[in-house]
């Protein structure tokens, strides 16, 4: 195992020169921002570059501007924009939103996040969630030995190759800070894998590096508040660093650790994460599966908002398709559109269906039930009146379109007119699958273009009429 880990590490660890280059760029930016920040503010480097725990391919830099607590939160957006525009005039940027606004831009091939936060010395003083980030950097730098940075990189690569890296709503996986704490807690990547292979996702798992919660009752109370898999933040006894990790992803991680111990291989660190096309093909290859690909426009909102709503949409869609026995669902937004792969146990239903009526002894209700379902075939079952009626929709395709017809009237950012939704059966034969998905994407994009052109024509006609008047 050690030989494999050494080989992998040599390919993912940045050289001393590469590390220094990132630090030089970060320090260059910090100098610019510090000269433009209001008096009394401190500009610092946080994140994986500050802790030297970034992968060779990682080029993201996080810089925080720490404001005094006297500044109102509603002023932070204006203040951080002023810092950005004064420091790098003419550089394009966008304002993104987490708990509060931050600036995102690109500089010398790197993605930079410039984040406003409050200067604090302990978590109890925090006014927003991001205020802890500076404390996280201090803790990791003082508790993670330089000899163990490689173990953090191995864990990150292991997770990234298996689509488990990232605490954002889209992934529901392991954050970089969680990776660092797990290595600090267990001492090394091999030790973590050995211990994790014995975890049971159905039973409580409690990791408390600073020993904030001592005794069975204290640990039980913490579990009750923080969840079944709890990794206590050493800078905040009341925060679970693993809160974003889904139970399903925890289960996958445990299974991967078992597989790696059984047969160690570099593949666990180097394989490409499963794409949407791969997932659709896998779902379609399962016996007795009918897979439908749904393609629709992607709303221009931040990922956390989009994916929070997309997960809700998926749950509602599965509930709507209950009669077709849904087996699995997968989603993607990587091509400026939303794609959903829905796997069903059946794609058609019988032409008629049985409706349960009232108990036979409720005679008035029985009469009302019979009037309501005129023309139905009535029968008795388990002391109830039943009606066999014609099923309004028998095909899965029509049922899916019916769902999006209703969903289009909601206030979700994903809601759109049914004309912009494309639903197609995925056959999954040989290489036809990708072609089918691309065909669906093209149809959606064509519909969006047609609708936009129609809108332009209507506006043009209105302007012409106005001119004539």
C-alpha positions as CSV (number, residue, x, y, z in Angstrom):
1,X,0.0,0.0,0.0
2,X,2.8,2.4,0.9
3,X,4.4,2.1,-2.5
4,X,1.0,3.0,-4.2
5,X,0.5,6.0,-1.9
6,X,4.0,7.3,-2.5
7,X,3.5,7.1,-6.3
8,X,0.1,8.8,-6.1
9,X,1.5,11.5,-3.8
10,X,4.3,12.3,-6.2
11,X,1.7,13.1,-8.9
12,X,-0.7,15.2,-6.8
13,X,1.6,17.1,-4.5
14,X,2.7,20.6,-5.8
15,X,6.5,21.2,-6.0
16,X,8.1,23.7,-3.7
17,X,8.4,26.1,-6.7
18,X,4.6,25.7,-7.5
19,X,3.7,26.3,-3.9
20,X,5.8,29.4,-3.7
21,X,4.3,30.7,-7.0
22,X,0.8,30.4,-5.5
23,X,1.9,32.2,-2.3
24,X,3.6,34.9,-4.3
25,X,0.4,35.6,-6.2
26,X,-1.7,35.5,-3.0
27,X,0.7,37.9,-1.3
28,X,0.7,40.3,-4.3
29,X,-3.1,40.5,-4.1
30,X,-3.1,40.9,-0.3
31,X,-0.7,43.8,-0.7
32,X,-3.1,45.5,-3.2
33,X,-6.2,44.9,-1.1
34,X,-4.6,45.9,2.2
35,X,-3.7,49.4,0.7
36,X,-7.3,49.8,-0.5
37,X,-9.1,48.5,2.6
38,X,-10.5,50.8,5.3
39,X,-8.2,51.7,8.1
40,X,-8.1,49.0,10.8
41,X,-9.0,46.2,8.5
42,X,-6.7,43.2,8.1
43,X,-6.3,41.3,4.8
44,X,-5.4,37.6,5.2
45,X,-4.9,34.4,3.2
46,X,-7.2,31.5,4.2
47,X,-8.2,28.2,2.6
48,X,-6.0,25.4,1.3
49,X,-3.2,27.7,-0.1
50,X,-2.8,29.2,3.4
51,X,-2.5,25.7,4.9
52,X,-0.4,24.3,2.0
53,X,-3.1,21.5,1.6
54,X,-4.0,22.2,-2.0
55,X,-3.7,19.7,-4.8
56,X,-1.3,20.2,-7.7
57,X,-4.2,21.0,-10.0
58,X,-5.9,23.4,-7.5
59,X,-5.5,27.0,-8.3
60,X,-8.2,28.6,-6.1
61,X,-7.1,31.3,-3.7
62,X,-9.3,32.6,-0.8
63,X,-8.5,36.1,0.6
64,X,-10.4,37.5,3.5
65,X,-10.8,41.2,4.5
66,X,-11.4,41.3,8.2
67,X,-13.5,44.2,9.3
68,X,-14.1,45.6,12.8
69,X,-17.4,44.4,14.3
70,X,-18.6,48.0,14.4
71,X,-19.3,47.9,10.6
72,X,-22.9,47.0,9.9
73,X,-23.5,43.7,7.9
74,X,-25.6,45.6,5.3
75,X,-22.5,47.7,4.4
76,X,-20.2,44.7,3.6
77,X,-21.2,44.4,0.0
78,X,-20.5,48.0,-0.8
79,X,-17.2,47.9,1.2
80,X,-15.8,44.8,-0.5
81,X,-16.8,46.1,-3.9
82,X,-14.9,49.3,-3.1
83,X,-11.8,47.3,-2.1
84,X,-11.9,45.3,-5.3
85,X,-12.4,48.2,-7.7
86,X,-9.8,50.4,-6.0
87,X,-7.2,47.6,-5.9
88,X,-7.8,46.1,-9.4
89,X,-9.5,48.8,-11.6
90,X,-10.8,47.4,-14.8
91,X,-10.8,43.8,-13.6
92,X,-14.1,42.0,-14.2
93,X,-15.7,40.4,-11.2
94,X,-19.0,39.1,-10.0
95,X,-20.8,39.4,-6.6
96,X,-21.7,35.9,-5.3
97,X,-23.8,35.2,-2.2
98,X,-23.3,32.8,0.6
99,X,-24.4,33.9,4.0
100,X,-23.4,37.4,2.8
101,X,-21.9,38.8,-0.4
102,X,-18.4,38.1,-1.6
103,X,-16.4,39.0,-4.7
104,X,-15.3,36.3,-7.2
105,X,-12.9,37.0,-10.1
106,X,-10.0,35.4,-12.1
107,X,-6.4,36.6,-11.9
108,X,-3.4,35.1,-13.7
109,X,-5.3,31.8,-14.3
110,X,-6.6,31.5,-10.7
111,X,-10.1,31.8,-9.4
112,X,-10.0,34.2,-6.5
113,X,-12.6,34.7,-3.8
114,X,-12.4,38.0,-1.9
115,X,-14.5,37.6,1.2
116,X,-15.6,40.2,3.8
117,X,-15.7,38.9,7.4
118,X,-15.4,40.1,10.9
119,X,-12.2,40.0,13.0
120,X,-12.7,37.7,15.9
121,X,-10.5,35.9,18.4
122,X,-13.0,33.0,19.2
123,X,-16.1,31.6,17.7
124,X,-18.4,33.0,20.3
125,X,-17.7,36.5,18.9
126,X,-18.7,35.6,15.3
127,X,-21.4,37.6,13.5
128,X,-21.5,35.3,10.5
129,X,-20.5,31.7,9.6
130,X,-17.4,32.8,7.5
131,X,-15.9,34.6,10.5
132,X,-14.6,31.2,11.7
133,X,-12.4,30.7,8.6
134,X,-9.5,32.6,10.0
135,X,-9.6,30.5,13.2
136,X,-9.7,27.3,11.0
137,X,-6.5,28.4,9.3
138,X,-4.8,29.1,12.6
139,X,-5.9,25.8,14.1
140,X,-4.8,23.6,11.1
141,X,-1.4,25.4,10.7
142,X,-0.7,24.8,14.4
143,X,-1.9,21.2,14.6
144,X,-1.2,19.6,11.2
145,X,2.5,18.5,11.1
146,X,4.2,19.3,7.8
147,X,4.9,15.6,7.4
148,X,1.1,14.9,7.3
149,X,0.2,17.4,4.6
150,X,0.7,14.6,2.1
151,X,-2.0,12.5,3.9
152,X,-4.5,15.4,3.5
153,X,-3.6,15.5,-0.2
154,X,-4.2,11.8,-0.6
155,X,-7.5,12.0,1.2
156,X,-8.6,14.9,-1.1
157,X,-7.6,13.1,-4.2
158,X,-9.3,9.9,-3.0
159,X,-12.6,11.8,-2.4
160,X,-12.3,13.9,-5.6
161,X,-11.8,10.8,-7.9
162,X,-15.0,9.3,-6.4
163,X,-17.2,12.5,-6.5
164,X,-17.2,12.9,-2.7
165,X,-15.1,16.1,-2.4
166,X,-17.0,19.4,-1.7
167,X,-19.4,20.4,1.0
168,X,-21.7,22.4,-1.3
169,X,-25.3,21.3,-1.7
170,X,-24.7,20.0,-5.2
171,X,-22.2,17.4,-3.8
172,X,-23.0,17.0,-0.1
173,X,-19.5,15.6,0.5
174,X,-16.4,16.3,2.5
175,X,-15.1,19.9,2.8
176,X,-11.3,20.6,2.7
177,X,-11.4,21.6,6.4
178,X,-13.1,18.2,7.3
179,X,-10.3,16.4,5.4
180,X,-7.7,18.3,7.4
181,X,-9.4,17.5,10.8
182,X,-9.8,13.8,9.9
183,X,-6.0,13.5,9.3
184,X,-5.2,15.5,12.4
185,X,-7.6,13.2,14.4
186,X,-6.4,9.9,12.9
187,X,-2.8,10.7,12.2
188,X,-2.5,9.5,8.6
189,X,-4.4,8.5,5.5
190,X,-3.9,4.7,6.0
191,X,-5.1,5.0,9.7
192,X,-8.2,6.9,8.7
193,X,-9.0,4.4,6.0
194,X,-8.6,1.5,8.4
195,X,-10.8,3.1,11.0
196,X,-13.4,4.3,8.5
197,X,-13.7,0.8,7.0
198,X,-15.1,-0.2,10.5
199,X,-17.7,2.6,10.7
200,X,-21.4,1.8,10.4
201,X,-23.3,4.7,8.9
202,X,-26.4,3.6,10.8
203,X,-24.6,4.0,14.1
204,X,-23.4,7.2,15.8
205,X,-19.8,8.3,14.8
206,X,-18.3,10.9,17.0
207,X,-14.9,12.7,16.5
208,X,-14.0,15.4,19.0
209,X,-10.3,16.4,18.6
210,X,-10.4,19.0,21.4
211,X,-12.5,16.8,23.7
212,X,-15.2,19.4,24.3
213,X,-17.8,16.7,25.0
214,X,-16.8,14.2,27.7
215,X,-18.8,11.4,29.1
216,X,-21.6,9.2,27.5
217,X,-24.4,11.7,28.3
218,X,-22.5,14.7,26.9
219,X,-21.7,12.8,23.7
220,X,-25.3,11.5,23.4
221,X,-26.6,15.1,23.8
222,X,-24.2,16.4,21.1
223,X,-25.3,13.6,18.7
224,X,-28.9,14.6,19.3
225,X,-28.2,18.2,18.3
226,X,-25.5,17.7,15.6
227,X,-26.4,14.5,13.8
228,X,-25.2,10.8,13.6
229,X,-21.8,11.5,12.0
230,X,-20.4,14.3,14.0
231,X,-16.9,15.9,13.7
232,X,-16.7,18.7,16.2
233,X,-15.1,21.9,15.1
234,X,-12.1,22.5,17.4
235,X,-12.8,26.2,17.1
236,X,-16.6,25.9,17.9
237,X,-17.9,23.2,20.2
238,X,-21.4,23.6,18.9
239,X,-20.6,23.1,15.2
240,X,-20.5,19.8,13.3
241,X,-18.0,20.2,10.4
242,X,-19.5,17.1,8.7
243,X,-23.1,18.5,8.8
244,X,-23.2,18.8,5.0
245,X,-22.1,15.2,4.3
246,X,-25.1,13.1,3.2
247,X,-25.7,9.6,4.7
248,X,-25.5,8.2,1.2
249,X,-22.0,9.7,0.6
250,X,-20.8,8.5,4.0
251,X,-22.0,5.0,3.1
252,X,-20.1,5.3,-0.2
253,X,-16.9,6.5,1.6
254,X,-17.0,3.6,4.0
255,X,-17.5,1.1,1.1
256,X,-14.5,2.7,-0.8
257,X,-12.3,2.4,2.3
258,X,-13.1,-1.3,2.5
259,X,-12.5,-1.9,-1.2
260,X,-9.2,0.0,-1.0
261,X,-7.9,-2.0,2.0
262,X,-8.9,-5.2,0.3
263,X,-7.1,-4.4,-3.0
264,X,-5.1,-1.2,-2.9
265,X,-4.7,0.6,-6.3
266,X,-3.8,4.0,-7.7
267,X,-7.1,3.9,-9.6
268,X,-8.9,5.0,-6.4
269,X,-7.1,8.3,-6.7
270,X,-6.9,8.9,-10.4
271,X,-10.1,7.7,-12.0
272,X,-12.4,10.4,-13.5
273,X,-15.6,11.0,-11.5
274,X,-18.7,9.5,-13.0
275,X,-20.3,11.9,-15.5
276,X,-24.1,12.4,-16.1
277,X,-23.8,10.4,-19.3
278,X,-22.1,7.6,-17.3
279,X,-24.9,7.6,-14.7
280,X,-27.6,7.5,-17.3
281,X,-26.0,4.6,-19.1
282,X,-25.5,2.8,-15.8
283,X,-29.1,3.3,-14.8
284,X,-30.3,2.1,-18.2
285,X,-28.1,-1.0,-18.1
286,X,-29.9,-2.2,-14.9
287,X,-32.4,-5.0,-15.6
288,X,-36.0,-3.9,-15.8
289,X,-35.2,-0.2,-16.0
290,X,-37.0,2.4,-18.1
291,X,-34.9,5.6,-18.1
292,X,-36.1,9.0,-19.3
293,X,-33.9,12.0,-19.9
294,X,-35.4,15.4,-19.0
295,X,-33.7,18.5,-20.4
296,X,-34.7,22.0,-19.4
297,X,-33.2,25.5,-19.1
298,X,-30.8,26.4,-16.2
299,X,-31.8,29.4,-14.2
300,X,-29.0,32.0,-13.6
301,X,-28.8,31.6,-9.8
302,X,-26.0,30.5,-7.5
303,X,-25.3,26.8,-7.3
304,X,-26.5,26.3,-3.7
305,X,-29.9,27.9,-4.5
306,X,-30.2,25.9,-7.8
307,X,-29.3,22.6,-6.3
308,X,-31.4,23.1,-3.2
309,X,-34.4,23.5,-5.5
310,X,-33.3,20.8,-7.9
311,X,-33.1,18.2,-5.1
312,X,-36.7,19.3,-4.1
313,X,-37.8,19.0,-7.7
314,X,-36.4,15.5,-7.9
315,X,-38.2,14.4,-4.7
316,X,-41.5,15.8,-6.0
317,X,-41.0,14.2,-9.4
318,X,-40.4,10.8,-7.8
319,X,-43.5,11.2,-5.6
320,X,-45.5,12.2,-8.7
321,X,-44.2,9.1,-10.6
322,X,-44.9,6.7,-7.7
323,X,-47.2,4.4,-9.7
324,X,-44.3,3.8,-12.1
325,X,-42.1,2.7,-9.2
326,X,-39.1,5.0,-9.5
327,X,-35.7,3.3,-8.9
328,X,-33.2,6.1,-9.1
329,X,-32.8,9.7,-10.2
330,X,-29.7,11.7,-11.2
331,X,-29.2,15.4,-12.2
332,X,-26.6,17.6,-13.8
333,X,-26.2,21.3,-14.7
334,X,-22.8,21.3,-16.3
335,X,-23.8,22.5,-19.8
336,X,-25.8,25.6,-18.9
337,X,-28.9,23.5,-18.9
338,X,-30.5,21.1,-16.3
339,X,-30.6,17.4,-17.2
340,X,-32.4,14.8,-15.1
341,X,-32.2,11.0,-15.6
342,X,-35.2,9.2,-14.1
343,X,-35.1,5.4,-13.8
344,X,-38.5,3.7,-13.5
345,X,-39.5,0.1,-13.0
346,X,-42.2,0.4,-15.7
347,X,-43.0,2.9,-18.4
348,X,-46.7,2.0,-18.9
349,X,-49.7,1.4,-16.5
350,X,-52.9,-0.6,-17.0
351,X,-55.7,1.3,-18.7
352,X,-57.9,1.3,-15.7
353,X,-57.4,1.7,-11.9
354,X,-59.2,1.0,-8.7
355,X,-60.2,3.9,-6.4
356,X,-60.9,3.2,-2.8
357,X,-64.2,4.5,-1.6
358,X,-65.9,4.9,1.9
359,X,-66.8,2.0,4.2
360,X,-70.0,0.2,3.2
361,X,-71.8,1.2,6.4
362,X,-71.5,4.9,5.5
363,X,-74.4,4.7,3.1
364,X,-74.7,8.4,2.3
365,X,-71.0,8.6,1.5
366,X,-71.3,5.5,-0.6
367,X,-74.1,7.1,-2.7
368,X,-72.0,10.3,-3.1
369,X,-69.0,8.2,-4.2
370,X,-71.1,6.4,-6.8
371,X,-72.4,9.7,-8.1
372,X,-68.9,11.2,-8.3
373,X,-67.7,8.3,-10.4
374,X,-70.6,7.8,-12.8
375,X,-70.0,5.2,-15.4
376,X,-67.4,3.3,-13.2
377,X,-67.6,-0.4,-12.4
378,X,-68.2,-0.7,-8.6
379,X,-67.2,-3.6,-6.4
380,X,-66.8,-4.3,-2.7
381,X,-63.5,-5.0,-1.1
382,X,-62.6,-5.3,2.6
383,X,-66.0,-3.8,3.6
384,X,-65.4,-0.8,1.4
385,X,-67.0,0.4,-1.9
386,X,-64.4,0.5,-4.7
387,X,-64.6,1.9,-8.2
388,X,-62.7,0.8,-11.3
389,X,-62.2,3.8,-13.5
390,X,-60.3,4.7,-16.7
391,X,-56.8,5.8,-15.8
392,X,-56.2,9.4,-17.1
393,X,-52.5,8.8,-18.0
394,X,-51.0,5.5,-18.7
395,X,-47.6,6.4,-20.2
396,X,-44.5,7.5,-18.2
397,X,-43.7,10.2,-20.8
398,X,-47.1,11.8,-20.5
399,X,-47.0,11.6,-16.7
400,X,-43.6,13.3,-16.6
401,X,-44.8,16.1,-18.9
402,X,-47.9,16.5,-16.7
403,X,-45.6,17.0,-13.7
404,X,-43.6,19.8,-15.5
405,X,-46.9,21.4,-16.7
406,X,-47.9,21.8,-13.0
407,X,-44.3,22.6,-11.8
408,X,-44.1,25.4,-14.4
409,X,-46.7,27.4,-12.3
410,X,-44.6,27.3,-9.1
411,X,-42.2,30.0,-7.9
412,X,-39.1,27.8,-8.2
413,X,-36.2,29.2,-10.2
414,X,-36.4,26.0,-12.2
415,X,-40.0,26.6,-13.3
416,X,-40.4,27.2,-17.0
417,X,-43.1,26.7,-19.7
418,X,-43.6,23.1,-20.7
419,X,-42.5,24.0,-24.3
420,X,-39.0,24.3,-23.0
421,X,-38.9,20.9,-21.4
422,X,-37.8,17.9,-23.5
423,X,-38.6,14.4,-22.2
424,X,-37.1,11.4,-24.1
425,X,-36.7,7.7,-23.5
426,X,-33.1,6.7,-23.1
427,X,-32.3,3.4,-24.9
428,X,-28.7,3.1,-23.7
429,X,-27.5,0.9,-26.6
430,X,-23.8,0.9,-27.4
431,X,-22.8,4.5,-27.9
432,X,-26.2,5.7,-28.7
433,X,-26.8,7.0,-25.2
434,X,-24.6,10.1,-25.5
435,X,-26.1,10.9,-28.8
436,X,-29.6,10.7,-27.3
437,X,-28.6,13.0,-24.5
438,X,-27.0,15.5,-26.9
439,X,-30.1,15.3,-29.1
440,X,-32.3,16.3,-26.0
441,X,-29.9,19.1,-25.2
442,X,-30.1,20.4,-28.8
443,X,-33.9,20.3,-28.7
444,X,-34.0,22.3,-25.4
445,X,-31.6,24.9,-26.7
446,X,-33.5,25.2,-30.0
447,X,-36.8,25.7,-28.1
448,X,-35.1,28.4,-25.9
449,X,-33.8,30.2,-29.0
450,X,-37.1,30.0,-30.8
451,X,-38.9,31.4,-27.7
452,X,-36.4,34.2,-27.4
453,X,-36.8,35.1,-31.1
454,X,-40.6,35.0,-30.8
455,X,-40.3,37.4,-27.9
456,X,-38.1,39.8,-29.9
457,X,-40.6,39.7,-32.8
458,X,-43.5,40.6,-30.5
459,X,-41.5,43.5,-28.9
460,X,-40.7,44.7,-32.5
461,X,-44.3,44.6,-33.6
462,X,-45.4,46.5,-30.5
463,X,-42.8,49.2,-31.2
464,X,-43.9,49.5,-34.8
465,X,-47.6,49.9,-33.7
466,X,-46.5,52.5,-31.2
467,X,-44.6,54.4,-33.9
468,X,-47.7,54.4,-36.3
469,X,-49.8,55.8,-33.5
